[in-house]
Amino acid sequence: MVMKFDKNIVPADTQKTLGKVNFLKELDARALFVDGDNTGEIADRRAEFTSEVQASSFVVVFPPEVDLTSLSFFDEVKLQDVEFKAWSMIDEKSYSNYADSDVKVSAKGYSIDKKTLDTSAVIEKNSMTDKKPK
């Protein structure tokens, strides 16, 4: 049996698939290349998030105009217009019959739900407990 999806986009309920999503870090933007030459423009922006349901981290690809600088570590976010796109690659030149596959997650934007971790309070508490009376 072969599963086929329109444009390889896997239909999925984002909330059921990912659950609570938290920001981890912004990754390097990907440069746009045309005919092998770097145009100096940004092709897309990427960020790493955690998924409560998947119990792992994953990368989300955003359009170049999305600003990720307002995100702080562990902000809870809602991803907007999410697509899950299946891909696979077979290395025909490999002697070991190497194949790889994954699901690329892309979103058109995000909204910040709430601050779920106040790191300044954690740092202050830890620095206070580290001090020993003399």
Disulfide bonds with the S-S distance in Angstrom:
none
